[in-house]
Amino acid sequence: MLDFQLAQCASPVLDTSFLIYTCTDKTLRDQHYEDLLRLYHDELSKNISLLGSVLKKPWDIFVNKVQELTVHGINAAIEAVPSAMLDSSEVFDLDVSQGDESVDIAEIFSLKPIRTKEGMHRLADVILHAVEKRYL
């Protein structure tokens, strides 16, 4: 489970929280949030062991890191969820940035308001879950 999205040395909690908040809905989080965290921790532990090392952070330390760092995953989700709600005609085109010339991100990344009630609820549910878990 290696993630080279940002190629940085950071806690796996950052990716875990981002994944959970962008790829699950309220029902799944309400019913299985702790299960998802436990599954991630167990799989991470197994894979670290297969690579010849030992996970130095047992479950209780992992949970403390979740409490401390999940706010960063939520922050990323607050940007990603509205992007996922865009109509395909509104999605920004990264192909405009070709070659060596710099491009102002504001020219290609223009986030529009969420237009559907379902989309607004999805974002509100992320924030509500985060408040309920005391991450915010």
C-alpha positions as CSV (number, residue, x, y, z in Angstrom):
1,M,0.0,0.0,0.0
2,L,2.3,2.7,-1.3
3,D,0.8,6.0,-2.4
4,F,2.9,8.2,-4.6
5,Q,0.1,10.8,-5.2
6,L,2.1,13.5,-3.5
7,A,5.3,11.6,-3.0
8,Q,5.9,12.7,0.6
9,C,6.9,11.2,3.8
10,A,3.8,11.5,5.9
11,S,1.4,9.6,8.1
12,P,-0.8,7.1,6.3
13,V,-3.7,8.7,8.2
14,L,-3.6,11.6,5.7
15,D,-4.5,9.3,2.8
16,T,-6.8,7.2,4.8
17,S,-8.9,10.1,6.0
18,F,-9.0,11.6,2.4
19,L,-10.0,8.3,1.0
20,I,-12.8,7.7,3.5
21,Y,-14.3,11.2,3.2
22,T,-14.2,11.3,-0.6
23,C,-15.0,7.7,-1.5
24,T,-17.7,6.8,1.1
25,D,-21.2,8.1,1.8
26,K,-22.9,8.9,5.1
27,T,-24.5,5.4,5.5
28,L,-21.2,3.6,5.0
29,R,-19.4,5.9,7.4
30,D,-22.2,5.6,10.0
31,Q,-22.2,1.8,9.9
32,H,-18.5,1.0,9.2
33,Y,-16.2,3.9,10.0
34,E,-14.3,2.1,12.7
35,D,-14.3,-1.1,10.7
36,L,-12.6,0.8,7.8
37,L,-10.0,2.2,10.1
38,R,-9.3,-1.2,11.6
39,L,-9.1,-2.9,8.2
40,Y,-6.7,-0.2,7.0
41,H,-4.5,-0.6,10.1
42,D,-4.5,-4.4,9.8
43,E,-3.6,-4.4,6.1
44,L,-0.9,-1.7,6.6
45,S,0.6,-3.8,9.5
46,K,0.6,-6.9,7.3
47,N,2.2,-5.2,4.4
48,I,4.9,-3.5,6.5
49,S,5.6,-7.0,8.0
50,L,5.9,-8.5,4.5
51,L,8.4,-5.8,3.6
52,G,10.6,-7.1,6.6
53,S,9.8,-4.4,9.1
54,V,7.6,-4.1,12.2
55,L,4.8,-1.6,12.6
56,K,5.9,0.5,15.5
57,K,2.5,2.1,16.1
58,P,-0.1,-0.2,17.5
59,W,-3.8,0.4,17.2
60,D,-4.2,2.9,20.1
61,I,-1.4,5.1,18.6
62,F,-3.0,4.9,15.2
63,V,-6.3,6.0,16.6
64,N,-4.6,9.0,18.3
65,K,-3.0,9.9,14.9
66,V,-6.4,9.6,13.3
67,Q,-7.8,12.1,15.9
68,E,-4.8,14.4,15.4
69,L,-4.4,14.4,11.6
70,T,-7.8,13.6,10.0
71,V,-8.5,17.3,9.8
72,H,-6.1,17.4,6.8
73,G,-8.0,14.7,5.0
74,I,-11.2,16.5,5.6
75,N,-9.7,19.7,4.2
76,A,-8.7,17.9,1.0
77,A,-12.2,16.3,0.8
78,I,-13.9,19.7,1.1
79,E,-12.1,20.6,-2.1
80,A,-12.5,17.1,-3.8
81,V,-16.2,16.5,-3.1
82,P,-17.4,19.6,-4.9
83,S,-15.0,18.7,-7.8
84,A,-16.6,15.3,-8.0
85,M,-20.1,16.9,-8.1
86,L,-19.3,18.9,-11.3
87,D,-21.1,18.2,-14.5
88,S,-18.7,16.7,-17.0
89,S,-18.9,19.9,-19.1
90,E,-17.6,21.9,-16.1
91,V,-14.6,19.7,-15.3
92,F,-11.3,21.5,-15.7
93,D,-8.9,20.3,-18.4
94,L,-5.4,19.6,-17.2
95,D,-4.2,19.1,-20.8
96,V,-4.1,22.9,-21.1
97,S,-0.9,22.7,-19.1
98,Q,1.6,21.2,-21.6
99,G,5.2,21.9,-22.2
100,D,7.5,24.0,-19.9
101,E,5.4,27.1,-19.7
102,S,3.7,27.8,-16.4
103,V,0.0,28.1,-16.2
104,D,-2.0,30.0,-13.6
105,I,-4.0,27.3,-11.8
106,A,-6.9,29.8,-11.5
107,E,-7.2,29.6,-15.3
108,I,-7.8,25.9,-15.4
109,F,-9.3,25.2,-11.9
110,S,-12.5,27.0,-11.4
111,L,-14.8,25.3,-8.9
112,K,-18.4,25.9,-9.5
113,P,-21.1,25.8,-6.8
114,I,-22.7,22.4,-6.1
115,R,-26.0,22.4,-8.0
116,T,-27.8,19.4,-6.6
117,K,-29.4,18.8,-3.3
118,E,-27.7,15.4,-3.1
119,G,-24.3,17.0,-3.7
120,M,-24.8,19.6,-1.0
121,H,-25.9,16.8,1.4
122,R,-22.8,14.8,0.5
123,L,-20.5,17.7,1.5
124,A,-22.5,18.6,4.6
125,D,-22.4,14.9,5.7
126,V,-18.6,15.0,5.5
127,I,-18.4,18.0,7.8
128,L,-21.1,16.7,10.1
129,H,-19.2,13.4,10.5
130,A,-16.0,15.3,11.2
131,V,-17.7,17.4,13.9
132,E,-19.3,14.3,15.5
133,K,-15.9,12.6,15.6
134,R,-14.4,15.9,17.0
135,Y,-11.9,16.2,14.2
136,L,-13.2,19.8,13.6
